[in-house]
Amino acid sequence: MGVLSSMYVATSGLNAMGTDMSVIGNNITNLNTVGFKQGRAVFANVYGQTMTGRSNTVNTSQPGSGVYVDAIQQEFTQGSVQASTNALDLAIQGNGFLTVRSKDGQKFYTRNGELALDKTGRIVDTSNRALQGYMNKNGKIQPILSDIRVPQTTVPPKATQNVFSRINLDAGMTEKLKEGREFEKSSNIFDSLGIQHLLTYKFIPTSVAGQWAFQATMDGASLTKGGGSISYPPLGRKTPKTLKGMVGLIQFDGNGIVKSVNYGGSPLKRDANGVVHALYQTTLADKAATPVSFDVVIPTKGQTIRPNRINGVTQQVLQLTQFNAPSSTIEETQDGHKSGDLNNLAISRDGKIVGSFSNGVQKVLGVVSIASFNNPGGLASVGGNAYIESIASGVPNFGRPGQGGRGALLSNSLELSTTDLGRQMVDMITAERGYQASASIIATDNTILNTLLTRIG
């Protein structure tokens, strides 16, 4: 190998070190770029020519022909996560990429979760590309990938279909035949117009051990169908008292569990589980379609109550006990609500976008998709913190966060750049020294050539 060949070898070093400096500079300048993954230049030696001459059976004679940058690899390691004040900001903890779609339909993949709503309700990135996921349609999450939109509509009212009350009635009122007060509890329920009504129950201890009478009313509305009549001996009185309407007599056993219920002749039905339902109907002054019908259930020991799915019927389940403790409502739930407007968004770790409405309702609006690749290092960078698939990366595999090896989502969070500034400074010094040394080789070769030409001349 001659002096001129040596100069070309050194030139390859200049080119390689210059490329390395470009990679290092790109890493450093993207120190504050959200979701950025630092790269590194991978060097490889140029095929070394074999020198001819005396045979050497021990080692080959290959002085080498220089160096080149074989690849620039992106290091897809997990970046640090920083909290933010935007609920739509997302960071992926683990493997995978957010998928965004441009207006022309092309899909891009990114770890930058700086997101916001556009004027049409789409969740978009800073380049106005729409976040992809699975939307909720008619209560079901669709399997087809699409733009995620947040509906800016009002949630319609829902008539109450199920009311559940768990109540303890004080055993001291009947077991010891004390002069007891009535216990009253009320539930707010909604009709089909979203108008709130007050459903009130009065529980009255009788002079019979373990027995209580009850009467229910709603906003003072009169019954148009159903209803019964009961008579019971009041505590401390000899004359029986009679109640009419939504009424009943409850008998508890010695363990404080409901033994039997007498609904005083109200229309009854028995379901497939053997549970007795008392049926009533009222007229509402606001002319709402529902609720107008009541289905009162007081289960006895071991009975299972199924939720009511019939529109226009409000099922009231009274889970009663009689223990020696003050009468109180222990638990109360109902599933109706008035109309409401969207006032908050939240995204869970498994990608569910949950909308909170002014009426207290929470609704899953959609699910964010995560794309995974067999070889993420093969993705092609297109700038703007985004990548596109390539032959080297393979096709994307879409799915929900936390499934199939995909990472979880962190809302109100952003993944920071993975640039290690300390390492980059060391690499920069190394590249600079390599460049300087390669230039020194050229300078030395030039001196040798000058000496040769001077001596010949």
Disulfide bonds with the S-S distance in Angstrom:
none
